[in-house]
Amino acid sequence: MYPEQHRFAMQLAQLSRGWRAELDRRLADLGLSQARWLVLLHLARFDHLPTQRELAQSVAVEGPTLARLLDSLEAQGLVHRQPAPGDRRAKLITLAAPARPLIEKIEAISTQVRQEAFAGIDEEELRNCQQVHERILANLIKR
């Protein structure tokens, strides 16, 4: 019916899986699953101490899923949870000192994968691709 749309959708799914698989392969020596290193990266990018709810929204996971991930990261000594002032139910999430060098390694490896993946693609091609992706996302959000 729409062979180019189907092909594009399949390539997009393959790209996403391939990108994650390559990152997982290169980050395997750090002893972190994709879900855990993703939480660390998101946490490092906040300009304030996020609540567990804010972090879950940022990572795009459900609260109980994030709670399990934080349990394992806390057990590894990479994050801490502390009560939020004014709300006994909310927890603020902080990075522990040992997480910082780990995040630097994750960032360096991620940058290397990105540079390799975008080799030979010029800025205009990338902008065009981003515009198409933005329109597709906007169409999906409308639904």
C-alpha positions, 0 to 999 in steps of 0.5 A, a space after each residue: 500500500 505505502 511501501 516507502 512509509 513501511 520501509 521508513 518505519 522498519 528502518 527507524 525501528 532497526 536504527 533504534 534497536 541497533 543504536 541501543 545494542 551498540 551502546 549496550 555492547 560498549 557499556 557492558 564493561 561498566 556493569 550497567 544495564 541500559 535502563 540503569 545508565 539511562 537513569 544516571 544520564 538523565 539524573 546528571 542533566 537535571 539542574 536541580 534535585 529531581 523528585 522520583 516522579 520527575 525523574 520517571 517522567 524524564 526517563 519515560 518509565 512508570 514509577 514502580 519501574 524507576 523505583 526498582 532501578 533506583 533500588 539497584 543503583 542505590 545498592 551499587 552506591 550510585 544514587 541516594 534518595 532523600 525526603 523532599 522538604 514539605 512532602 513526606 511522600 516525595 523523594 529527591 534523587 541525588 547522584 553519589 560521588 562514585 557515579 560522576 566518573 561513571 557518567 563521564 565514561 558513559 558520555 564519552 562512549 555515547 559521544 564516540 558512538 554518535 560520531 561514528 553513526 553520523 560519519 558522512 552525514 552533513 548538517 543539512 541532511 541531518 536537519 532534514 531528517 530531524 524535520 521529518 521525525 518532528 512531523 511524524 512525532 507531532 502526528 503521533 501525539 495528535 492521536 
